[in-house]
C-alpha cells in the first residue's frame, strides 16, 4: 500500500517552500504548476499529466499557474536520480519566494 496526498493550489496563493524528507513524485492532475528546486538553475512549468521527481532533502518552491492547480504527491518507489520531467519546458517566472506551509505531512516537510 502507498500513500498519495492531493493538494489544490489557488492562483493567487503565495509561493510555498517544500522540503522533501524522502524522494517524492509530484503529479499534476489539473492546471499548471511552477516549480523550482534549490541548486537547479532551471524553473519548470508542469502541465496536467506531467510529473517531477524530487530527491531526498530537495528544497522546492511550488506555485499554481493562472487557473490554479491540483497535484498528487507520493513517495517515490526505487531510487531517484536527478529531477526529471516528462515534457515540461523550463520557463522563467520572476516572483518573490515567501510563505511556508506548516500543515504539510511529515514526509513533505515545510521549512
C-alpha positions as CSV (number, residue, x, y, z in Angstrom):
1,X,0.0,0.0,0.0
2,X,1.2,3.5,-0.7
3,X,0.0,6.9,0.4
4,X,-0.9,9.6,-2.1
5,X,-1.7,13.2,-1.0
6,X,-3.6,15.6,-3.1
7,X,-3.1,19.3,-2.9
8,X,-5.0,22.1,-4.5
9,X,-3.3,25.5,-5.0
10,X,-5.2,28.7,-5.9
11,X,-3.7,31.0,-8.5
12,X,-3.0,33.9,-6.1
13,X,-1.6,31.8,-3.2
14,X,1.9,32.7,-2.1
15,X,4.7,30.5,-3.3
16,X,5.2,27.5,-1.0
17,X,8.5,26.1,0.1
18,X,8.6,22.3,0.4
19,X,11.5,20.2,1.7
20,X,11.3,16.5,0.6
21,X,12.3,14.4,3.6
22,X,12.1,11.4,1.3
23,X,12.3,11.1,-2.5
24,X,8.9,12.3,-3.9
25,X,7.0,12.3,-7.1
26,X,4.7,15.3,-7.9
27,X,2.0,14.5,-10.5
28,X,0.0,17.4,-11.9
29,X,-3.6,16.3,-12.1
30,X,-5.2,19.6,-13.3
31,X,-4.0,23.1,-14.2
32,X,-0.3,24.1,-14.2
33,X,2.4,24.2,-11.6
34,X,5.5,26.4,-11.4
35,X,8.4,24.6,-9.7
36,X,12.0,25.4,-9.0
37,X,14.4,23.4,-7.0
38,X,17.2,24.9,-4.9
39,X,20.5,24.4,-6.6
40,X,18.9,23.8,-10.0
41,X,19.3,26.7,-12.5
42,X,16.0,25.9,-14.2
43,X,12.4,26.8,-13.5
44,X,9.8,24.2,-14.6
45,X,6.2,24.6,-15.7
46,X,4.3,21.4,-15.4
47,X,1.0,20.9,-17.1
48,X,-1.7,18.3,-16.3
49,X,-0.4,14.8,-16.8
50,X,3.2,15.7,-16.2
51,X,5.3,14.7,-13.2
52,X,8.5,15.7,-11.5
53,X,10.8,13.7,-9.1
54,X,12.3,15.4,-6.1
55,X,15.3,13.7,-4.5
56,X,15.6,13.3,-0.7
57,X,16.2,16.6,1.0
58,X,15.4,18.7,-2.1
59,X,14.1,22.2,-1.3
60,X,11.4,23.0,-3.9
61,X,9.4,26.2,-4.4
62,X,5.9,25.5,-5.7
63,X,3.1,27.7,-7.0
64,X,0.0,27.4,-9.1
65,X,-0.5,28.7,-12.6
66,X,-3.1,31.3,-13.6
67,X,-6.1,28.9,-13.2
68,X,-4.9,27.1,-10.0
69,X,-3.8,23.5,-9.9
70,X,-4.4,20.1,-8.3
71,X,-1.4,17.9,-7.7
72,X,-0.8,14.5,-6.2
73,X,2.4,13.8,-4.1
74,X,3.6,10.3,-3.3
75,X,6.8,8.8,-2.1
76,X,9.0,7.7,-5.0
77,X,9.5,4.0,-5.5
78,X,13.0,2.8,-6.1
79,X,15.9,5.2,-6.4
80,X,15.6,8.7,-7.5
81,X,18.3,10.3,-9.6
82,X,18.3,13.9,-11.0
83,X,14.9,15.6,-11.2
84,X,13.2,14.8,-14.5
85,X,10.0,16.0,-16.1
86,X,8.1,14.3,-18.9
87,X,7.8,17.1,-21.4
88,X,7.8,20.2,-19.2
89,X,9.7,23.1,-20.7
90,X,11.7,25.3,-18.4
91,X,10.2,28.8,-18.4
92,X,11.2,31.8,-16.4
93,X,9.0,33.3,-13.8
94,X,10.1,36.2,-11.7
95,X,8.2,36.3,-8.4
96,X,9.1,36.5,-4.7
97,X,9.6,33.4,-2.6
98,X,7.6,33.6,0.5
99,X,5.0,31.7,2.6
100,X,5.8,28.4,4.3
101,X,3.2,25.7,4.8
102,X,3.3,24.3,8.3
103,X,0.4,21.8,7.6
104,X,2.4,19.6,5.2
105,X,2.7,15.9,6.2
106,X,5.9,14.9,8.0
107,X,7.4,13.3,4.8
108,X,6.9,16.6,2.9
109,X,8.3,19.0,5.5
110,X,7.7,22.7,5.1
111,X,10.6,24.8,6.0
